[in-house]
Amino acid sequence: MWDLIEPLMPADPVRGRRWADHCRTLEAIAWKYRTCSPWRDLPGELGSFRTARKTAAQVDRGRHLGTHPCRGPGSGRGR
């Protein structure tokens, strides 16, 4: 499944801090919705709950996955 999702994830920025591991962050988001648990209960091996919560909010607003297959680059909602 990751082979299908990975190309949709943004590349690390040229300058600044690297992105958190995308695969682990998506696992954390899936865990949260699968268990219906609060973000703060996220197991440590899935990374920071703050990173996962922020990424989930960005994906929900259509701003994180880069090129949306139906809208083209940079056309996420909320911009």
PyMOL commands that set and color helices and strands:
alter all, ss='L'
color gray80, all
select helices_A, chain A and resi 2-8+22-35+39-41+44-46+49-60
alter helices_A, ss='H'
color red, helices_A
deselect
rebuild
show_as cartoon
